[in-house]
Amino acid sequence: MSRWIAAAPLLVLVALAVLFATFGLHHDPHVTPAALVGKPLPPRALPSLDGDPPRPLPSLVKGPTIVNAFASWCAPCAVENPALLALQAEGARIIGVAYEDDPKNTRAFLDRLGNPFSVVLVDQDGRAGVDLGISGVPETFLVNGRGVVIAKHVGPLTPGDADVLMEKAAAATR
């Protein structure tokens, strides 16, 4: 019996190694889940940062629309803000979803960096983020005029990423 107790840590280690080799080594970390691509935007209603009553997210889509989940506590969100401001300057309609953030912190973040959003929705409890299938912020969705998600970008947008989104938005209107 004592021999089994002494061997138990080694058996656990071997079992973990087999499990890791079976699943971990075959997982591509560059693959990002895009479960919503090709599906309608979730209908969750959210209040605006300006205090407007909750409205369903799809009701705010007018033509190709970018939906960006961000937060004031998110350093990569600050990094991507210039790309979002450039998209706004090109005429893109961008809806911001302040994910698990305090509204006063969201306001301060946008006041400091500039507000690229036509409307900012408040998702303090993170439920809309769950509906969108986000794994963290920032995440960006391109939605066509019918409210169907046609692309998803995980991580901070770069100017190149923004150009790709604009090309996809232009293709969606053809």
C-alpha positions as CSV (number, residue, x, y, z in Angstrom):
1,M,0.0,0.0,0.0
2,S,2.8,2.4,0.9
3,R,4.4,1.8,-2.5
4,W,1.2,3.0,-4.2
5,I,1.1,6.1,-2.1
6,A,4.7,6.8,-3.0
7,A,4.0,6.3,-6.7
8,A,0.8,8.4,-6.8
9,P,2.6,11.7,-7.6
10,L,4.4,10.1,-10.4
11,L,1.2,8.5,-11.8
12,V,-0.5,11.9,-11.6
13,L,2.4,13.5,-13.4
14,V,2.3,10.9,-16.2
15,A,-1.5,11.3,-16.5
16,L,-1.2,15.1,-16.8
17,A,1.6,14.7,-19.4
18,V,-0.6,12.3,-21.5
19,L,-3.5,14.7,-21.2
20,F,-1.4,17.7,-22.2
21,A,0.2,15.8,-25.2
22,T,-3.3,14.7,-26.4
23,F,-5.0,18.0,-26.2
24,G,-2.6,20.9,-25.5
25,L,-0.1,20.3,-28.3
26,H,-2.8,20.1,-31.0
27,H,-4.5,23.4,-30.0
28,D,-3.6,26.4,-32.2
29,P,-3.4,29.5,-30.0
30,H,-3.9,31.7,-33.0
31,V,-7.4,30.4,-33.7
32,T,-9.9,32.7,-32.2
33,P,-13.6,31.6,-31.7
34,A,-15.9,33.5,-34.0
35,A,-19.2,31.8,-33.1
36,L,-21.3,34.9,-34.0
37,V,-19.9,35.3,-37.6
38,G,-22.7,34.6,-39.9
39,K,-25.3,35.0,-37.2
40,P,-27.5,37.9,-36.0
41,L,-26.2,40.3,-33.4
42,P,-27.6,39.3,-30.0
43,P,-30.8,41.2,-29.1
44,R,-29.7,42.2,-25.5
45,A,-30.8,45.7,-24.6
46,L,-28.3,48.0,-23.0
47,P,-28.5,51.5,-21.6
48,S,-26.3,54.2,-23.1
49,L,-23.6,56.0,-21.3
50,D,-25.6,59.2,-21.8
51,G,-28.4,57.8,-19.6
52,D,-30.8,56.8,-22.4
53,P,-33.0,53.8,-21.6
54,P,-31.9,50.3,-22.7
55,R,-32.2,49.6,-26.4
56,P,-31.6,46.3,-28.2
57,L,-28.1,46.3,-29.8
58,P,-29.5,45.4,-33.3
59,S,-31.8,48.4,-33.3
60,L,-28.7,50.7,-33.4
61,V,-27.3,49.1,-36.6
62,K,-27.8,51.4,-39.6
63,G,-25.9,50.0,-42.5
64,P,-22.5,48.4,-41.9
65,T,-21.6,49.1,-38.3
66,I,-18.6,48.3,-36.2
67,V,-19.3,47.1,-32.6
68,N,-16.3,47.5,-30.3
69,A,-16.2,46.0,-26.8
70,F,-13.7,48.0,-24.7
71,A,-13.0,49.1,-21.1
72,S,-11.2,52.0,-19.4
73,W,-9.1,49.5,-17.4
74,C,-7.9,47.8,-20.6
75,A,-4.5,49.0,-21.8
76,P,-4.8,47.6,-25.3
77,C,-8.1,49.5,-25.6
78,A,-6.2,52.7,-25.2
79,V,-3.7,51.5,-27.8
80,E,-6.4,50.9,-30.4
81,N,-8.3,54.2,-29.8
82,P,-6.4,56.1,-32.6
83,A,-7.4,53.4,-35.1
84,L,-11.0,53.8,-34.1
85,L,-10.8,57.6,-34.3
86,A,-9.4,57.2,-37.8
87,L,-12.3,54.9,-38.7
88,Q,-14.7,57.4,-37.4
89,A,-13.1,60.2,-39.4
90,E,-13.6,58.0,-42.5
91,G,-17.3,57.9,-41.8
92,A,-17.6,54.5,-40.1
93,R,-20.4,54.0,-37.7
94,I,-19.0,52.6,-34.5
95,I,-20.9,51.5,-31.4
96,G,-18.9,51.1,-28.2
97,V,-19.8,48.5,-25.6
98,A,-18.2,49.5,-22.3
99,Y,-17.6,46.0,-20.9
100,E,-17.6,45.5,-17.1
101,D,-16.7,49.1,-16.5
102,D,-17.8,51.8,-14.2
103,P,-19.6,54.5,-16.3
104,K,-17.6,57.4,-14.7
105,N,-14.3,55.6,-15.6
106,T,-15.6,55.1,-19.1
107,R,-16.4,58.8,-19.5
108,A,-13.0,59.8,-18.2
109,F,-11.3,57.3,-20.6
110,L,-13.2,58.7,-23.6
111,D,-12.6,62.3,-22.5
112,R,-8.9,61.7,-22.2
113,L,-8.4,59.7,-25.5
114,G,-11.3,60.9,-27.7
115,N,-14.6,59.3,-28.3
116,P,-14.8,57.4,-31.6
117,F,-18.3,56.0,-30.9
118,S,-21.6,57.2,-32.2
119,V,-23.2,55.7,-29.1
120,V,-21.6,54.0,-26.0
121,L,-23.6,51.3,-24.4
122,V,-23.0,50.2,-20.8
123,D,-22.5,46.5,-20.0
124,Q,-21.6,46.7,-16.4
125,D,-22.5,43.1,-15.6
126,G,-20.8,41.6,-18.7
127,R,-23.9,39.8,-19.9
128,A,-23.8,41.4,-23.3
129,G,-20.2,40.4,-23.6
130,V,-21.2,36.8,-22.9
131,D,-23.9,37.1,-25.6
132,L,-21.3,38.4,-28.0
133,G,-18.9,35.6,-27.1
134,I,-16.0,37.8,-26.2
135,S,-13.1,36.4,-24.3
136,G,-11.7,39.8,-23.2
137,V,-11.4,43.3,-24.4
138,P,-10.9,44.7,-26.9
139,E,-12.9,42.8,-29.4
140,T,-14.5,44.2,-32.6
141,F,-17.3,43.0,-34.7
142,L,-18.4,44.1,-38.2
143,V,-22.1,43.9,-38.6
144,N,-23.9,44.3,-42.0
145,G,-27.0,46.4,-42.4
146,R,-29.3,43.4,-41.7
147,G,-27.7,43.0,-38.2
148,V,-25.6,39.9,-39.1
149,V,-22.1,39.7,-37.9
150,I,-19.8,39.4,-40.9
151,A,-16.3,39.6,-39.2
152,K,-14.7,39.6,-35.8
153,H,-11.3,40.9,-34.7
154,V,-9.8,40.0,-31.3
155,G,-7.3,42.3,-29.7
156,P,-6.4,46.0,-30.4
157,L,-7.1,47.2,-33.9
158,T,-4.1,48.5,-35.9
159,P,-4.5,50.8,-38.9
160,G,-4.1,47.8,-41.1
161,D,-6.8,45.9,-39.3
162,A,-9.0,49.0,-39.6
163,D,-8.4,49.0,-43.4
164,V,-9.4,45.4,-43.7
165,L,-12.6,46.1,-41.7
166,M,-13.4,49.0,-44.0
167,E,-12.9,46.8,-47.1
168,K,-15.2,44.2,-45.7
169,A,-17.8,46.9,-44.8
170,A,-17.6,48.2,-48.4
171,A,-18.1,44.7,-49.8
172,A,-21.1,44.2,-47.5
173,T,-22.9,47.2,-49.1
174,R,-22.4,45.8,-52.7
